[in-house]
Amino acid sequence: METIEILSCFNLCYVKIQAVAQSPEWQKLIAEMKIDPEAATHLGDVLHYLEAAMGCVEVTVEDDNGHF
């Protein structure tokens, strides 16, 4: 897998996870306490760490292509 493909995959995952975190269905699950409220925190952590990983990969893509 090329570095740019990894970054693209991470980006797609980020967009999908962010959509779940912002969805009314997810908010309802949290509000109605049907799942552990910590799940919202964990999902936020996933987004944070995925964003950090994307930043690390972006540097490599920039180096490989001379720009981003």
Secondary structure in CASP SS format (residue, H / E / C, confidence):
PFRMAT SS
TARGET T0000
AUTHOR 0000-0000-0000
METHOD secondary structure of the structure
MODEL  1
M C 1.00
E C 1.00
T H 1.00
I H 1.00
E H 1.00
I H 1.00
L H 1.00
S H 1.00
C H 1.00
F H 1.00
N H 1.00
L H 1.00
C H 1.00
Y H 1.00
V H 1.00
K H 1.00
I H 1.00
Q H 1.00
A H 1.00
V H 1.00
A H 1.00
Q H 1.00
S C 1.00
P H 1.00
E H 1.00
W H 1.00
Q H 1.00
K H 1.00
L H 1.00
I H 1.00
A H 1.00
E C 1.00
M C 1.00
K C 1.00
I C 1.00
D C 1.00
P C 1.00
E H 1.00
A H 1.00
A H 1.00
T H 1.00
H H 1.00
L H 1.00
G H 1.00
D H 1.00
V H 1.00
L H 1.00
H H 1.00
Y H 1.00
L H 1.00
E H 1.00
A H 1.00
A H 1.00
M H 1.00
G H 1.00
C H 1.00
V H 1.00
E H 1.00
V H 1.00
T H 1.00
V H 1.00
E H 1.00
D H 1.00
D H 1.00
N H 1.00
G C 1.00
H C 1.00
F C 1.00
END
